[in-house]
Amino acid sequence: MRPASPVSVVIAAAAALTAVTGCTEKSNAKDGDHVVHVTATDDKCEVSKKEFPAGHVELAVENKGSKVTEVYVLFPDDRVVTERENIGPGTKQRVTAEVKAGEYQIACKPGMKGKGIRQAVKATGGKAVKRDPRLDEAVAAYRAYTQEQADGTLPKAETFARAVKDGDLDAAKKAYAPSRIGWERTEPVAESFGDIDPKVDVREDGLEAGQDPAKDWTGWHRLEKALWQDKKIGDREKELADRLITDLKDWQERVGKADITPTSMANGAKELLDEVATGKVTGEEERYSHTDLVDFKANVEGAQKSYELLKPVAQENDKALTTELDKQFATLNTLLDKYRPDTTSYDFTSYDKVGKADRKELSDAVNALAEPLSKLAAAVAK
C-alpha cells in the first residue's frame, strides 16, 4: 500500500474540473496524436492537449517539482485507468495505456498524497483497439486469476478475523500474513476501484488530512499495530475484524467487474514493483509485524503472472525486453529464496532480521527488474 490512499473524490462535472487551481493546458505542435506530455510540479499539472484519439495513449511524464510524484488517468467515477508512482524530481517516465472514448482526468499527486492536481481531458472516436487475439485471452486469464485470488483470500481472512474476535493474540499473529497474500498479488486491480484500498490496506501515515486514526483507520494494518505493538485485542479490534471481512467481501464481489486491458495488466505489474520499492524494501509496509518479505514475494508473483500472460505477444514485439525480464525475474526470485528455508512455503525471515547490506541487495534487484518492466505496456501495444 502506497503512503497515500487512492483518489476518492467523486467528479461533479468536467467543466468544474477544468477550473481546478493549478491545472493548466500546454500546447506542443510536435506531439504525436497519441502522445500526451504531462509536466508535474509541486503546484501544477500541465498537459500538452485536452483531447486525443481513443486507443493506445502514451503519457510522457516529466517531474519538474521538488517532490516525488505520481500521475493517474482516472475515469469520471475515480476508477483508475492507469497510474505511475514514484516519479522522482527531475526524472521522466513514459506510460502507455488503452483508453476508450470518453471523458477522463489526468491527476498529478506531488508528494504522493491527497486528491491531486487535476486536468479534465477527453478521448475522442469510437473505434475499439484492434488486439491480437492472444491478448484477449491474456485478459480473460488474468481476470480469472484476480477472482481466484479474491476468492482464496476470504477464508484466510476469516481465520484471521476469528482469532481476533476470540482474543487469541498468537493465533491472530499467525494468520495475519497468509491472509494478505492474494490481496498483495493483485493489489493494482483492487486499487483501481479507488474506495476499497483505503478501507483495508492503508497505513496510519496514509490517512488523508483531517482523518482521525482512532475513528477512521481501519483494515489490516490497524489490526497489525494492535497485535504487535499494543499487544492487546479490545472491543474496537473485534469490530474492525468484522469490518475487514465486510470490505474484503465487497472487493471479492467487484473484482470481476474491474476494467482490465493488456496495458493495465502490464502497468499493474510495474505498480507492484513500485509497491515493493516504496514499502516492502524499506520495511514501512509491515512496520509492526515485520512480515514484509511475505508481501514482497506476493507482489513479485502477481507481477510475474501478468508478465507471463502477456509474454507471447511481447516476445514477438520486443524479444530483447522479454529476455531481460526473464533474467531479472529469475534473479529476484532466487534472491528472495535466501530468506525462506522451504521454497514451497511463505515462512520468510522476519524483516527486522535483514541487515542494511542485504536490504540494499534486494532493492537493487527490484530496481533492475522495474526498469525493463516499465516498458512492457509499450511492447504489447505495438
PyMOL commands that set and color helices and strands:
alter all, ss='L'
color gray80, all
select helices_A, chain A and resi 14-18+110-112+133-165+169-185+187-191+197-200+204-206+213-216+220-230+235-257+262-280+292-317+319-337+351-353+356-373+376-380
alter helices_A, ss='H'
color red, helices_A
select strands_A, chain A and resi 23-25+35-40+45-47+51-53+55-63+69-74+80-87+92-99+102-108+117-124
alter strands_A, ss='S'
color yellow, strands_A
deselect
rebuild
show_as cartoon
